[in-house]
Amino acid sequence: MSAGWIVFGVCIVFVLGAALPLIRDRGAGRTPPLPRKETLHDWRNEKREE
């Protein structure tokens, strides 16, 4: 039974450790994330200027 409690405790610590950064960063004064760069450019629909 003791080994079961140890495994349960390790699982709880792991889940809390993973969740803390997500919970901590939920402030109203936080700066918004940077917009994503445009990685794919659809050149097929562009009109050519000739």
PEDA-V712250 format. One record per residue. RES is the residue in three letters. SS is DSSP state (H for helix, E for strand, C for the rest). PSI is psi in whole degrees, -180 to 180 (999 if undefined). BURIAL is + if it has 16 or more other ideal C-beta (glycine too) atoms within 10 Angstrom, else -. Layout:
((RES | SS | PSI | BURIAL) (RES | SS | PSI | BURIAL))
This chain:
((MET | C | -34 | -) (SER | H | -39 | -) (ALA | H | -35 | -) (GLY | H | -41 | -) (TRP | H | -35 | -) (ILE | H | -45 | -) (VAL | H | -41 | -) (PHE | H | -43 | -) (GLY | H | -40 | -) (VAL | H | -40 | -) (CYS | H | -43 | -) (ILE | H | -44 | -) (VAL | H | -40 | -) (PHE | H | -45 | -) (VAL | H | -44 | -) (LEU | H | -39 | -) (GLY | H | -35 | -) (ALA | H | -30 | -) (ALA | H | -24 | -) (LEU | H | -45 | -) (PRO | H | -32 | -) (LEU | H | -38 | -) (ILE | H | -40 | -) (ARG | H | -33 | -) (ASP | C | 14 | -) (ARG | C | 47 | -) (GLY | C | 152 | -) (ALA | C | -27 | -) (GLY | C | 11 | -) (ARG | C | 145 | -) (THR | C | 144 | -) (PRO | C | 153 | -) (PRO | C | 155 | -) (LEU | C | 145 | -) (PRO | C | 151 | -) (ARG | C | 148 | -) (LYS | C | 151 | -) (GLU | C | 114 | -) (THR | C | -34 | -) (LEU | C | 131 | -) (HIS | C | 121 | -) (ASP | C | 97 | -) (TRP | C | -9 | -) (ARG | C | -32 | -) (ASN | C | 0 | -) (GLU | C | 142 | -) (LYS | C | 137 | -) (ARG | C | 141 | -) (GLU | C | 103 | -) (GLU | C | 999 | -))
